[in-house]
Amino acid sequence: MLAKIAAELGPWSWWVAGLVLLAAEMIVPGFFLVWIGLAALIVGALSLLFWDSAFWVWELQAVLFALLAVATTFAGRRLTLRNATTDEPFLNQRGASLVGRTATLHEPIREGRGRIRLDDTLWQVMGPDLPVGTQVKVVSSNGRDLTVEPV
């Protein structure tokens, strides 16, 4: 069936495939099909040039499409990651987002370990021995534990 459609459409079959992939990009979440669709459009443009050539067989077109799909996907990923900026730089680094905040000790710091409550979470803290109720400032984070000092 696909061979029949490709034979009837000729070089335009790659254009149709590319446009279908670009349309699917609007439906499917992510930013992936656009690069594969771009590869299909490039093969479509080359098909318009070489369709009547003896070397332009469907196997060559398929291999070229696969190579271009990988190349455009990597190039697109590099392009989007290079220009990636976020308004939430600490989105997946919750401990780092707490540096600079002050809190009251929920449990005393004994032998360098204690707990504070920030927002709705109890956090393990490290710092000098201090009694419950002392105001402390978060000075660093190593992932799970926060380092504090008295205010």
Protein Blocks (a to p, Z undefined) as FASTA:
>chain_A
ZZmmmmmnmmmlmmmmmmmmmmmmmmpgcjfklmmmmmmmmmmmmmmmmmmpmklcfklm
mmmmmmmmmmmmmmmmmmmmmmpccfblklmmmklmmgoiacddfbdceehiacddehja
ccddddddddehiacddfbdehjaccdddZZ
